[in-house]
Amino acid sequence: MDASKHQELERYEPDTALTRLIRIPVRIVVLVLVLPVRMVWDLLAAGWHAADRTLLRPLGRGLAWLADTLVLTPLSWLFTHVLTPLALAVTWLATALFIWPWIGLWRYVVVPVAKYGVAVPLVWLYGTVLTPLGHGAAWLFTTLVVGPVVGLWRYALVPAARYGVIVPLVWLYGAVLTPLGRGTAWALDRVWQGTAWVLGGVWKGIAATGRGLGIAVTWLVMTLLVAPASWLYRRVLAPVGREIADAAEVAWRIAGYLSRAVGRGIAWLFRHLIGVPVAWAYRTVCTPLGHFVRDALWAPARRAALEAGRAARGALATARETVRQARRDAWRALVGGTAGARSGEPQGVPARTLGSTTTVPSAAQAPETSLLDEKLVKQG
């Protein structure tokens, strides 16, 4: 508990002899009961954190990578390269086979037929035949039916209803029924007031008697039940409960200190019995041995492998050059020098005069090798 709560409890509930008597034994008993629970709790928490760091998180990352590699990436590739083009093709095929024919049928068959075969004739029939016929029928109905009915209603039924029914009923209501109703209401109001006065007196007497009984029962309950229960709660149960709660809090804190001390001792033993020897063996044995293996075995083997790789690459380059030279020599032997070069390749033409077969003495001679040979030499 914090300081403000202690001050509030000390202000309203002073320390008693019962509180001082039960405080130390209760704290000892609670400490004995709480210490194993706290140690088990700390052990489980440490095990859970260790398992989370060393097992669950790597396992989760591995499962996520495995799911991404084996499921999500293939599904994404399948969706992107197979399902999406297939869906587009199916959509285009369905549109071409089902939607476009219906659109063409509706646009070029149904709409023109409905417009010029049904709507235009109906509009013409309505405008030229039905409208004049309806106007004539309406004029006849107004002249033969509506006029007589309106005259009968206005000059016969309305005067008969007004002066034969409504006026007598209004006079009867104002001259007879209204005074009779007011007198009846006045008499009923007087009767109700008298009855209410009598019932009010009776209820006041009953309420006074019940109030006295209620006060007596309330005093007995407060004196015999509430006051002893309040004293028992305030003087016994509240101090005992408060001390038990404080003892549990203190015991949990002390058990935490003890559990951490035991954990530090176990860690010290593990470090000095296992960690220090393993570190010493790593520094004094494994590290020099690893350096010896690296310098005496791995480095010479690596250099020998590099030299063998260079020698193999040089041999392969020499073999390729030999094959290219043999191919060029075979080609020259088959086609007879530069004159048998492939068709379409530009040839070196020696400098000659116009219309003459002799070479100009001052002109530079054409190269002896063809462009094909130069290209092969450059590639080689």
Secondary structure as UniProt FT lines:
FT   HELIX           3..12
FT   HELIX           17..51
FT   HELIX           52..56
FT   HELIX           57..67
FT   HELIX           68..72
FT   HELIX           73..78
FT   HELIX           79..83
FT   HELIX           84..94
FT   HELIX           95..99
FT   HELIX           100..105
FT   HELIX           106..110
FT   HELIX           111..112
FT   HELIX           113..119
FT   HELIX           120..125
FT   HELIX           126..130
FT   HELIX           131..141
FT   HELIX           142..146
FT   HELIX           147..152
FT   HELIX           153..157
FT   HELIX           158..161
FT   HELIX           162..166
FT   HELIX           167..172
FT   HELIX           173..177
FT   HELIX           178..221
FT   HELIX           222..226
FT   HELIX           227..232
FT   HELIX           233..237
FT   HELIX           238..270
FT   HELIX           271..275
FT   HELIX           276..281
FT   HELIX           282..286
FT   HELIX           287..292
FT   HELIX           293..298
FT   HELIX           299..335
FT   HELIX           337..340
FT   TURN            343..344
FT   TURN            354..355
FT   TURN            361..362
FT   HELIX           371..379
//
